[in-house]
């Protein structure tokens, strides 16, 4: 009997990816079905009227906040670049971050956050391992900011939970407290841990410094706050910013679980469920569709143009950077030494 146990465990691990895929597919189909059912009850004529009622000053204000949000996100990668031993100008790093973020929102993280970063950073002369570290630090920054902001709002209890949801207000507060504890634990670990690296399944994980962890917390939180400001600036009803931000963050969880790019339809369903008692449904849908145009589609079009520009220019710029590094005292030997030091 004892000889068969490893085989059983191995079989379970072998089938786990398939089971996980089936679960998430079923969950996504359920959410899509609920969204389709709600869509039949939407007054689309009034939605269009609500969108057409926006004035240029309001749209320009939302666009300005969207630009601010993209600039904040583009700074995520700057936290990792100094430790890689490369003389990459910050503007190029931020340009790569903007392209990756826009494609991530519209096409999913595998294509946007991972695929475009690999493509563009390889053109800049970085190695695959270095790019992986950049992506890891960027993802950590994003979700660390989420833990701080969402954890604070959930623990505060600003979200009125609908009666038909199988979760109590106290449970959500408990989740919020847990998120804050996780965020504090990460920052404390970065500042106090003596062991700075671990090997997990053949991949080396390194802790950033305490200063980097604090910078991650500030940048990640600022990015999520700026996204909430974009939505709030477009909502024409008297709803508090804290409530709008909390609903947006809650919808982010549902969007991440379903793996639908941009949480399309999922965000709308959560907003209608949470704010439907205060704001007409067609107003909510109109606000969120306008938000998607300002924060998703507009930047996506500009990011596509920026991507083609970078594709054409980066090889030449990378060669110029290599020449400059070679002229420095210590030349190319200096870069790898700094890389070994790590964060």
SEMI-237872 format. One record per residue (C-alpha): x, y, z; residue number from 1. Coordinates in steps of 0.1 Angstrom, whole numbers. Layout:
// SEMI-237872
<nuza c1="X" c2="Y" c3="Z" i="NUM"/>
...
// end
This chain:
// SEMI-237872
<nuza c1="0" c2="0" c3="0" i="1"/>
<nuza c1="28" c2="24" c3="9" i="2"/>
<nuza c1="44" c2="19" c3="-26" i="3"/>
<nuza c1="12" c2="31" c3="-43" i="4"/>
<nuza c1="8" c2="63" c3="-24" i="5"/>
<nuza c1="35" c2="82" c3="-43" i="6"/>
<nuza c1="19" c2="71" c3="-75" i="7"/>
<nuza c1="-15" c2="84" c3="-63" i="8"/>
<nuza c1="1" c2="117" c3="-53" i="9"/>
<nuza c1="19" c2="119" c3="-85" i="10"/>
<nuza c1="-13" c2="113" c3="-105" i="11"/>
<nuza c1="-31" c2="140" c3="-85" i="12"/>
<nuza c1="-4" c2="165" c3="-93" i="13"/>
<nuza c1="-4" c2="154" c3="-129" i="14"/>
<nuza c1="-42" c2="160" c3="-132" i="15"/>
<nuza c1="-42" c2="192" c3="-111" i="16"/>
<nuza c1="-36" c2="216" c3="-140" i="17"/>
<nuza c1="-65" c2="201" c3="-159" i="18"/>
<nuza c1="-88" c2="203" c3="-129" i="19"/>
<nuza c1="-78" c2="239" c3="-123" i="20"/>
<nuza c1="-85" c2="248" c3="-159" i="21"/>
<nuza c1="-119" c2="231" c3="-158" i="22"/>
<nuza c1="-128" c2="249" c3="-126" i="23"/>
<nuza c1="-118" c2="284" c3="-139" i="24"/>
<nuza c1="-135" c2="277" c3="-172" i="25"/>
<nuza c1="-167" c2="267" c3="-155" i="26"/>
<nuza c1="-165" c2="298" c3="-132" i="27"/>
<nuza c1="-159" c2="321" c3="-162" i="28"/>
<nuza c1="-189" c2="306" c3="-181" i="29"/>
<nuza c1="-211" c2="311" c3="-151" i="30"/>
<nuza c1="-201" c2="347" c3="-148" i="31"/>
<nuza c1="-205" c2="352" c3="-186" i="32"/>
<nuza c1="-240" c2="337" c3="-183" i="33"/>
<nuza c1="-249" c2="360" c3="-154" i="34"/>
<nuza c1="-236" c2="390" c3="-174" i="35"/>
<nuza c1="-256" c2="380" c3="-205" i="36"/>
<nuza c1="-287" c2="377" c3="-184" i="37"/>
<nuza c1="-282" c2="412" c3="-169" i="38"/>
<nuza c1="-274" c2="427" c3="-203" i="39"/>
<nuza c1="-309" c2="418" c3="-216" i="40"/>
<nuza c1="-324" c2="441" c3="-189" i="41"/>
<nuza c1="-302" c2="471" c3="-197" i="42"/>
<nuza c1="-318" c2="501" c3="-213" i="43"/>
<nuza c1="-291" c2="505" c3="-240" i="44"/>
<nuza c1="-308" c2="536" c3="-254" i="45"/>
<nuza c1="-304" c2="554" c3="-221" i="46"/>
<nuza c1="-268" c2="541" c3="-218" i="47"/>
<nuza c1="-260" c2="558" c3="-251" i="48"/>
<nuza c1="-276" c2="590" c3="-239" i="49"/>
<nuza c1="-257" c2="589" c3="-207" i="50"/>
<nuza c1="-224" c2="585" c3="-226" i="51"/>
<nuza c1="-233" c2="613" c3="-250" i="52"/>
<nuza c1="-240" c2="637" c3="-221" i="53"/>
<nuza c1="-203" c2="639" c3="-211" i="54"/>
<nuza c1="-188" c2="673" c3="-217" i="55"/>
<nuza c1="-152" c2="678" c3="-230" i="56"/>
<nuza c1="-139" c2="692" c3="-197" i="57"/>
<nuza c1="-151" c2="660" c3="-178" i="58"/>
<nuza c1="-135" c2="637" c3="-205" i="59"/>
<nuza c1="-103" c2="657" c3="-205" i="60"/>
<nuza c1="-101" c2="655" c3="-167" i="61"/>
<nuza c1="-106" c2="617" c3="-168" i="62"/>
<nuza c1="-80" c2="614" c3="-196" i="63"/>
<nuza c1="-55" c2="634" c3="-175" i="64"/>
<nuza c1="-60" c2="611" c3="-146" i="65"/>
<nuza c1="-55" c2="581" c3="-169" i="66"/>
<nuza c1="-22" c2="596" c3="-181" i="67"/>
<nuza c1="-12" c2="600" c3="-145" i="68"/>
<nuza c1="-21" c2="564" c3="-137" i="69"/>
<nuza c1="-1" c2="551" c3="-167" i="70"/>
<nuza c1="29" c2="571" c3="-157" i="71"/>
<nuza c1="28" c2="558" c3="-122" i="72"/>
<nuza c1="26" c2="522" c3="-135" i="73"/>
<nuza c1="55" c2="528" c3="-159" i="74"/>
<nuza c1="77" c2="535" c3="-129" i="75"/>
<nuza c1="72" c2="500" c3="-115" i="76"/>
<nuza c1="101" c2="486" c3="-137" i="77"/>
<nuza c1="124" c2="515" c3="-127" i="78"/>
<nuza c1="126" c2="498" c3="-92" i="79"/>
<nuza c1="144" c2="468" c3="-108" i="80"/>
<nuza c1="165" c2="483" c3="-135" i="81"/>
<nuza c1="193" c2="498" c3="-113" i="82"/>
<nuza c1="201" c2="464" c3="-98" i="83"/>
<nuza c1="206" c2="448" c3="-132" i="84"/>
<nuza c1="238" c2="466" c3="-141" i="85"/>
<nuza c1="225" c2="483" c3="-173" i="86"/>
<nuza c1="226" c2="520" c3="-183" i="87"/>
<nuza c1="190" c2="521" c3="-196" i="88"/>
<nuza c1="175" c2="556" c3="-197" i="89"/>
<nuza c1="144" c2="558" c3="-175" i="90"/>
<nuza c1="123" c2="571" c3="-204" i="91"/>
<nuza c1="128" c2="539" c3="-223" i="92"/>
<nuza c1="120" c2="518" c3="-193" i="93"/>
<nuza c1="88" c2="538" c3="-188" i="94"/>
<nuza c1="79" c2="535" c3="-225" i="95"/>
<nuza c1="82" c2="497" c3="-222" i="96"/>
<nuza c1="60" c2="498" c3="-191" i="97"/>
<nuza c1="33" c2="518" c3="-208" i="98"/>
<nuza c1="32" c2="495" c3="-238" i="99"/>
<nuza c1="31" c2="464" c3="-215" i="100"/>
<nuza c1="3" c2="479" c3="-193" i="101"/>
<nuza c1="-19" c2="489" c3="-222" i="102"/>
<nuza c1="-16" c2="455" c3="-239" i="103"/>
<nuza c1="-21" c2="438" c3="-205" i="104"/>
<nuza c1="-54" c2="455" c3="-199" i="105"/>
<nuza c1="-68" c2="448" c3="-233" i="106"/>
<nuza c1="-53" c2="414" c3="-242" i="107"/>
<nuza c1="-44" c2="398" c3="-208" i="108"/>
<nuza c1="-13" c2="395" c3="-187" i="109"/>
<nuza c1="4" c2="367" c3="-206" i="110"/>
<nuza c1="5" c2="387" c3="-238" i="111"/>
<nuza c1="8" c2="422" c3="-223" i="112"/>
<nuza c1="27" c2="421" c3="-191" i="113"/>
<nuza c1="49" c2="392" c3="-199" i="114"/>
<nuza c1="51" c2="389" c3="-237" i="115"/>
<nuza c1="56" c2="425" c3="-246" i="116"/>
<nuza c1="81" c2="431" c3="-218" i="117"/>
<nuza c1="102" c2="401" c3="-230" i="118"/>
<nuza c1="100" c2="413" c3="-266" i="119"/>
<nuza c1="111" c2="449" c3="-259" i="120"/>
<nuza c1="136" c2="443" c3="-231" i="121"/>
<nuza c1="153" c2="416" c3="-252" i="122"/>
<nuza c1="156" c2="443" c3="-279" i="123"/>
<nuza c1="173" c2="465" c3="-252" i="124"/>
<nuza c1="199" c2="438" c3="-246" i="125"/>
<nuza c1="186" c2="423" c3="-213" i="126"/>
<nuza c1="188" c2="386" c3="-206" i="127"/>
<nuza c1="157" c2="364" c3="-200" i="128"/>
<nuza c1="166" c2="360" c3="-163" i="129"/>
<nuza c1="168" c2="397" c3="-159" i="130"/>
<nuza c1="135" c2="403" c3="-176" i="131"/>
<nuza c1="119" c2="377" c3="-154" i="132"/>
<nuza c1="131" c2="396" c3="-123" i="133"/>
<nuza c1="117" c2="428" c3="-137" i="134"/>
<nuza c1="83" c2="412" c3="-143" i="135"/>
<nuza c1="83" c2="396" c3="-109" i="136"/>
<nuza c1="90" c2="429" c3="-91" i="137"/>
<nuza c1="64" c2="447" c3="-112" i="138"/>
<nuza c1="37" c2="422" c3="-105" i="139"/>
<nuza c1="46" c2="423" c3="-68" i="140"/>
<nuza c1="44" c2="461" c3="-68" i="141"/>
<nuza c1="9" c2="460" c3="-84" i="142"/>
<nuza c1="-6" c2="435" c3="-60" i="143"/>
<nuza c1="12" c2="449" c3="-29" i="144"/>
<nuza c1="-5" c2="482" c3="-37" i="145"/>
<nuza c1="-38" c2="463" c3="-40" i="146"/>
<nuza c1="-33" c2="447" c3="-6" i="147"/>
<nuza c1="-27" c2="481" c3="10" i="148"/>
<nuza c1="-56" c2="500" c3="-6" i="149"/>
<nuza c1="-82" c2="472" c3="-8" i="150"/>
<nuza c1="-72" c2="458" c3="26" i="151"/>
<nuza c1="-77" c2="493" c3="42" i="152"/>
<nuza c1="-111" c2="498" c3="25" i="153"/>
<nuza c1="-124" c2="463" c3="32" i="154"/>
<nuza c1="-113" c2="465" c3="69" i="155"/>
<nuza c1="-129" c2="500" c3="72" i="156"/>
<nuza c1="-162" c2="485" c3="62" i="157"/>
<nuza c1="-172" c2="511" c3="35" i="158"/>
<nuza c1="-187" c2="485" c3="12" i="159"/>
<nuza c1="-224" c2="477" c3="16" i="160"/>
<nuza c1="-227" c2="440" c3="8" i="161"/>
<nuza c1="-258" c2="430" c3="-11" i="162"/>
<nuza c1="-282" c2="407" c3="7" i="163"/>
<nuza c1="-280" c2="380" c3="-19" i="164"/>
<nuza c1="-242" c2="377" c3="-16" i="165"/>
<nuza c1="-230" c2="348" c3="5" i="166"/>
<nuza c1="-206" c2="369" c3="25" i="167"/>
<nuza c1="-211" c2="390" c3="56" i="168"/>
<nuza c1="-197" c2="425" c3="62" i="169"/>
<nuza c1="-177" c2="411" c3="91" i="170"/>
<nuza c1="-162" c2="384" c3="68" i="171"/>
<nuza c1="-151" c2="411" c3="43" i="172"/>
<nuza c1="-136" c2="431" c3="71" i="173"/>
<nuza c1="-117" c2="401" c3="82" i="174"/>
<nuza c1="-104" c2="396" c3="46" i="175"/>
<nuza c1="-93" c2="432" c3="46" i="176"/>
<nuza c1="-74" c2="428" c3="79" i="177"/>
<nuza c1="-58" c2="397" c3="65" i="178"/>
<nuza c1="-47" c2="416" c3="34" i="179"/>
<nuza c1="-32" c2="444" c3="55" i="180"/>
<nuza c1="-13" c2="418" c3="76" i="181"/>
<nuza c1="1" c2="403" c3="44" i="182"/>
<nuza c1="13" c2="437" c3="32" i="183"/>
<nuza c1="29" c2="445" c3="65" i="184"/>
<nuza c1="45" c2="411" c3="66" i="185"/>
<nuza c1="61" c2="415" c3="31" i="186"/>
<nuza c1="76" c2="449" c3="39" i="187"/>
<nuza c1="88" c2="437" c3="73" i="188"/>
<nuza c1="103" c2="406" c3="57" i="189"/>
<nuza c1="122" c2="427" c3="32" i="190"/>
<nuza c1="136" c2="449" c3="60" i="191"/>
<nuza c1="144" c2="422" c3="86" i="192"/>
<nuza c1="151" c2="389" c3="69" i="193"/>
<nuza c1="187" c2="377" c3="70" i="194"/>
<nuza c1="182" c2="352" c3="43" i="195"/>
<nuza c1="176" c2="372" c3="11" i="196"/>
<nuza c1="170" c2="344" c3="-15" i="197"/>
<nuza c1="152" c2="311" c3="-18" i="198"/>
<nuza c1="151" c2="285" c3="-45" i="199"/>
<nuza c1="115" c2="273" c3="-54" i="200"/>
<nuza c1="112" c2="247" c3="-81" i="201"/>
<nuza c1="145" c2="256" c3="-96" i="202"/>
<nuza c1="137" c2="294" c3="-96" i="203"/>
<nuza c1="157" c2="317" c3="-74" i="204"/>
<nuza c1="136" c2="343" c3="-55" i="205"/>
<nuza c1="153" c2="373" c3="-40" i="206"/>
<nuza c1="139" c2="398" c3="-16" i="207"/>
<nuza c1="142" c2="434" c3="-25" i="208"/>
<nuza c1="155" c2="459" c3="1" i="209"/>
<nuza c1="133" c2="476" c3="27" i="210"/>
<nuza c1="135" c2="509" c3="7" i="211"/>
<nuza c1="124" c2="491" c3="-25" i="212"/>
<nuza c1="95" c2="475" c3="-6" i="213"/>
<nuza c1="84" c2="509" c3="7" i="214"/>
<nuza c1="86" c2="523" c3="-28" i="215"/>
<nuza c1="66" c2="493" c3="-41" i="216"/>
<nuza c1="39" c2="500" c3="-15" i="217"/>
<nuza c1="37" c2="537" c3="-24" i="218"/>
<nuza c1="37" c2="532" c3="-62" i="219"/>
<nuza c1="13" c2="503" c3="-62" i="220"/>
<nuza c1="-11" c2="521" c3="-39" i="221"/>
<nuza c1="-9" c2="553" c3="-60" i="222"/>
<nuza c1="-17" c2="534" c3="-92" i="223"/>
<nuza c1="-48" c2="518" c3="-78" i="224"/>
<nuza c1="-60" c2="551" c3="-63" i="225"/>
<nuza c1="-55" c2="569" c3="-96" i="226"/>
<nuza c1="-76" c2="542" c3="-114" i="227"/>
<nuza c1="-104" c2="548" c3="-89" i="228"/>
<nuza c1="-101" c2="586" c3="-95" i="229"/>
<nuza c1="-107" c2="580" c3="-132" i="230"/>
<nuza c1="-140" c2="561" c3="-126" i="231"/>
<nuza c1="-151" c2="585" c3="-98" i="232"/>
<nuza c1="-145" c2="616" c3="-120" i="233"/>
<nuza c1="-169" c2="601" c3="-146" i="234"/>
<nuza c1="-197" c2="592" c3="-122" i="235"/>
<nuza c1="-222" c2="621" c3="-121" i="236"/>
<nuza c1="-239" c2="611" c3="-89" i="237"/>
<nuza c1="-231" c2="618" c3="-53" i="238"/>
<nuza c1="-212" c2="587" c3="-44" i="239"/>
<nuza c1="-181" c2="588" c3="-22" i="240"/>
<nuza c1="-147" c2="582" c3="-37" i="241"/>
<nuza c1="-140" c2="555" c3="-10" i="242"/>
<nuza c1="-171" c2="536" c3="-21" i="243"/>
<nuza c1="-163" c2="538" c3="-58" i="244"/>
<nuza c1="-127" c2="527" c3="-52" i="245"/>
<nuza c1="-138" c2="498" c3="-30" i="246"/>
<nuza c1="-163" c2="485" c3="-56" i="247"/>
<nuza c1="-136" c2="488" c3="-83" i="248"/>
<nuza c1="-111" c2="468" c3="-61" i="249"/>
<nuza c1="-137" c2="442" c3="-53" i="250"/>
<nuza c1="-145" c2="438" c3="-90" i="251"/>
<nuza c1="-108" c2="434" c3="-97" i="252"/>
<nuza c1="-108" c2="401" c3="-77" i="253"/>
<nuza c1="-137" c2="388" c3="-98" i="254"/>
<nuza c1="-119" c2="399" c3="-130" i="255"/>
<nuza c1="-87" c2="382" c3="-120" i="256"/>
<nuza c1="-104" c2="349" c3="-112" i="257"/>
<nuza c1="-123" c2="348" c3="-145" i="258"/>
<nuza c1="-92" c2="356" c3="-165" i="259"/>
<nuza c1="-113" c2="378" c3="-188" i="260"/>
<nuza c1="-91" c2="406" c3="-202" i="261"/>
<nuza c1="-99" c2="438" c3="-185" i="262"/>
<nuza c1="-127" c2="421" c3="-165" i="263"/>
<nuza c1="-150" c2="429" c3="-194" i="264"/>
<nuza c1="-186" c2="426" c3="-182" i="265"/>
<nuza c1="-174" c2="414" c3="-147" i="266"/>
<nuza c1="-166" c2="449" c3="-135" i="267"/>
<nuza c1="-199" c2="462" c3="-148" i="268"/>
<nuza c1="-219" c2="434" c3="-131" i="269"/>
<nuza c1="-202" c2="441" c3="-97" i="270"/>
<nuza c1="-208" c2="479" c3="-100" i="271"/>
<nuza c1="-245" c2="473" c3="-108" i="272"/>
<nuza c1="-249" c2="450" c3="-79" i="273"/>
<nuza c1="-231" c2="473" c3="-54" i="274"/>
<nuza c1="-243" c2="507" c3="-66" i="275"/>
<nuza c1="-276" c2="499" c3="-83" i="276"/>
<nuza c1="-295" c2="512" c3="-53" i="277"/>
<nuza c1="-280" c2="546" c3="-55" i="278"/>
<nuza c1="-273" c2="551" c3="-93" i="279"/>
<nuza c1="-295" c2="541" c3="-122" i="280"/>
<nuza c1="-282" c2="510" c3="-140" i="281"/>
<nuza c1="-279" c2="527" c3="-173" i="282"/>
<nuza c1="-258" c2="555" c3="-157" i="283"/>
<nuza c1="-234" c2="529" c3="-142" i="284"/>
<nuza c1="-230" c2="511" c3="-175" i="285"/>
<nuza c1="-225" c2="544" c3="-194" i="286"/>
<nuza c1="-199" c2="555" c3="-169" i="287"/>
<nuza c1="-180" c2="523" c3="-171" i="288"/>
<nuza c1="-181" c2="521" c3="-209" i="289"/>
<nuza c1="-168" c2="557" c3="-210" i="290"/>
<nuza c1="-141" c2="547" c3="-185" i="291"/>
<nuza c1="-131" c2="518" c3="-207" i="292"/>
<nuza c1="-128" c2="541" c3="-237" i="293"/>
<nuza c1="-106" c2="566" c3="-217" i="294"/>
<nuza c1="-85" c2="541" c3="-198" i="295"/>
<nuza c1="-84" c2="510" c3="-221" i="296"/>
<nuza c1="-91" c2="517" c3="-257" i="297"/>
<nuza c1="-75" c2="552" c3="-261" i="298"/>
<nuza c1="-42" c2="543" c3="-244" i="299"/>
<nuza c1="-42" c2="509" c3="-263" i="300"/>
<nuza c1="-43" c2="527" c3="-296" i="301"/>
<nuza c1="-15" c2="551" c3="-285" i="302"/>
<nuza c1="5" c2="522" c3="-270" i="303"/>
<nuza c1="3" c2="503" c3="-303" i="304"/>
<nuza c1="19" c2="532" c3="-321" i="305"/>
<nuza c1="45" c2="535" c3="-294" i="306"/>
<nuza c1="53" c2="498" c3="-297" i="307"/>
<nuza c1="60" c2="501" c3="-334" i="308"/>
<nuza c1="82" c2="531" c3="-328" i="309"/>
<nuza c1="102" c2="512" c3="-301" i="310"/>
<nuza c1="105" c2="482" c3="-324" i="311"/>
<nuza c1="121" c2="504" c3="-350" i="312"/>
<nuza c1="144" c2="524" c3="-327" i="313"/>
<nuza c1="154" c2="501" c3="-298" i="314"/>
<nuza c1="180" c2="479" c3="-317" i="315"/>
<nuza c1="200" c2="511" c3="-326" i="316"/>
<nuza c1="196" c2="526" c3="-292" i="317"/>
<nuza c1="208" c2="493" c3="-275" i="318"/>
<nuza c1="240" c2="494" c3="-296" i="319"/>
<nuza c1="246" c2="529" c3="-286" i="320"/>
<nuza c1="242" c2="520" c3="-249" i="321"/>
<nuza c1="266" c2="491" c3="-253" i="322"/>
<nuza c1="292" c2="514" c3="-268" i="323"/>
<nuza c1="288" c2="539" c3="-239" i="324"/>
<nuza c1="291" c2="510" c3="-213" i="325"/>
<nuza c1="323" c2="499" c3="-230" i="326"/>
<nuza c1="337" c2="534" c3="-226" i="327"/>
<nuza c1="331" c2="535" c3="-189" i="328"/>
<nuza c1="359" c2="525" c3="-164" i="329"/>
<nuza c1="356" c2="488" c3="-159" i="330"/>
<nuza c1="334" c2="486" c3="-190" i="331"/>
<nuza c1="313" c2="455" c3="-194" i="332"/>
<nuza c1="328" c2="438" c3="-163" i="333"/>
<nuza c1="310" c2="463" c3="-140" i="334"/>
<nuza c1="274" c2="454" c3="-150" i="335"/>
<nuza c1="275" c2="417" c3="-141" i="336"/>
<nuza c1="291" c2="425" c3="-107" i="337"/>
<nuza c1="262" c2="448" c3="-99" i="338"/>
<nuza c1="237" c2="422" c3="-111" i="339"/>
<nuza c1="251" c2="396" c3="-86" i="340"/>
<nuza c1="246" c2="420" c3="-57" i="341"/>
<nuza c1="209" c2="421" c3="-65" i="342"/>
<nuza c1="182" c2="439" c3="-45" i="343"/>
// end
